[in-house]
Amino acid sequence: MSEQSESNTNCLDAKVVLVGESGVGKTSIIKQFTSHSFDPFCPTSISSQFTSKIVNIGDTKKAIRFDLWDTAGQEKYRSIAKIFYKDAKIIMFVYEIINKKSFESLKDYWYKEVSSICLSDSIFAVVANKNDLYNISEIDEKEAMDWADSIGAIFQETSAKSNTGIDLLFDMVGKKCLNPNYNYKSEEEMKKKIFEMKKKNKEKENEDEDNTNIQNMPDVTKIKIQKEDDKINENKKCC
């Protein structure tokens, strides 16, 4: 998926609204997608914000201008959000994988609210954000994928922090806009390979960082570690 100039008029317009609880990363996903930036101290949205971006979709030789609406997730602003998603072409249900409540709220509130108002042909996507924290995830991936299937939604894991899965997410919903019969699951294997590659790279980074920290330790600390290792090896010897 490649970017195009905002002046391009030969493209399809698609209104995209991101919904979900406060703090799940809706604003960060939009910022990473539109400006390739991430702010770890990004404040919680207290009103709806708008931005747009034109991109070429896959190998279709067609472009889409995504008009992106970031909605506030706090309960007191929920009535305002209705104004934005009732005519949206694409609805993204966003949760954070380290917060079970954020996922449950999609099923218990957001989906029911949105589906009762949105267009009959709106495209749904379930977005599992913050997958850079997969080691402390509170939500089973299969459970989330099964729910996405049950509502006819595209499922994608993302990380606004590491910029994982975000371009792929918009590429898939873009293809669905251009072709209602598009089946995102045909790209499942590719997505899994990308995720595994990112996971392995992250593990290698952590391992290299640990080795560097050990190498930079004072000599006394290194000797202590070596003695402890020698003691463990000695205990392992056969009697």
C-alpha positions, -999 to 999 in steps of 0.1 A, spaced: 0 0 0 16 33 -11 7 69 -4 -6 94 -28 -8 132 -29 -38 147 -11 -46 166 -43 -55 134 -61 -92 134 -69 -95 102 -89 -101 80 -59 -129 66 -37 -138 84 -5 -143 62 26 -153 75 59 -136 55 87 -146 57 124 -127 41 152 -147 32 183 -138 16 216 -130 23 252 -107 52 262 -70 45 261 -71 15 237 -49 34 212 -74 47 186 -56 81 183 -22 64 182 -33 40 153 -44 70 133 -12 90 140 10 60 130 -10 54 98 -11 91 87 22 104 99 43 74 109 47 87 144 40 75 179 37 95 211 39 74 243 23 103 262 -6 108 238 -35 124 257 -69 107 258 -93 121 232 -121 142 247 -137 150 214 -139 136 179 -109 144 157 -106 143 119 -78 136 95 -74 120 61 -49 101 39 -49 89 3 -33 55 -5 -30 31 -33 -46 -2 -24 -25 -33 -29 -20 -42 -65 -55 -29 -76 -41 3 -91 -69 21 -73 -67 47 -46 -89 54 -16 -90 86 5 -96 74 41 -115 101 60 -106 91 96 -126 100 126 -112 94 161 -140 92 187 -138 97 224 -143 65 243 -154 79 277 -190 71 285 -200 108 288 -191 114 251 -208 82 237 -239 100 226 -218 124 205 -201 95 188 -234 84 172 -232 114 149 -200 101 133 -206 64 128 -241 64 115 -229 72 79 -195 56 81 -183 32 54 -158 15 77 -162 9 114 -131 -2 134 -138 -18 168 -106 -13 187 -95 -30 220 -62 -34 237 -50 -70 243 -39 -62 278 -74 -51 289 -101 -78 289 -127 -52 297 -119 -32 266 -127 -63 245 -159 -72 264 -172 -36 259 -170 -41 222 -193 -70 224 -216 -57 251 -219 -21 240 -201 -8 209 -211 -34 184 -248 -33 194 -248 5 194 -230 8 160 -249 -19 142 -282 -4 151 -274 29 134 -247 24 108 -252 18 70 -264 -16 60 -232 -21 39 -207 -8 64 -175 -27 67 -165 -39 101 -130 -45 114 -120 -58 149 -86 -44 158 -65 -60 186 -41 -32 195 -9 -32 215 3 -66 203 38 -56 213 26 -66 248 15 -101 236 33 -117 265 9 -102 290 -23 -104 268 -56 -109 286 -76 -119 255 -73 -152 237 -67 -145 200 -90 -173 189 -118 -159 210 -114 -125 194 -112 -139 158 -143 -161 164 -162 -130 175 -150 -111 145 -162 -139 123 -196 -139 140 -202 -103 130 -186 -106 96 -156 -84 105 -120 -83 94 -97 -92 123 -62 -77 126 -37 -74 154 -18 -41 155 8 -22 175 8 16 171 41 16 191 60 -7 168 39 1 137 29 -35 133 -2 -45 112 -16 -10 107 -9 -6 70 -21 -42 64 -53 -33 83 -61 -4 60 -51 -23 30 -76 -51 38 -105 -27 45 -96 -8 14 -98 -40 -7 -131 -48 9 -143 -13 -1 -133 -20 -37 -146 -56 -37 -174 -66 -14 -165 -103 -20 -129 -98 -8 -120 -125 17 -93 -112 41 -86 -147 54 -68 -155 22 -40 -133 37 -40 -150 71 -8 -169 66 11 -137 54 -2 -119 85 10 -147 108 44 -147 92 48 -109 96 38 -112 133 62 -141 140 90 -122 123 83 -91 145 81 -114 175 114 -130 168 131 -96 161 118 -83 194 131 -113 213 165 -110 196 166 -73 205 159 -82 242 186 -109 241 212 -85 226 203 -59 252 207 -84 280 241 -95 267 252 -59 263 242 -51 299 262 -81 312 293 -70 292 291 -36 307 289 -48 343 317 -41 367 343 -68 369 333 -77 405 297 -83 393 309 -105 364 330 -126 388 300 -131 411 279 -143 382 306 -166 371 310 -181 406 273 -187 408 273 -204 374 303 -226 385 285 -235 417 254 -246 397 275 -266 373 293 -283 403 260 -293 418 250 -309 386 280 -332 386 274 -369 391 282 -381 426 
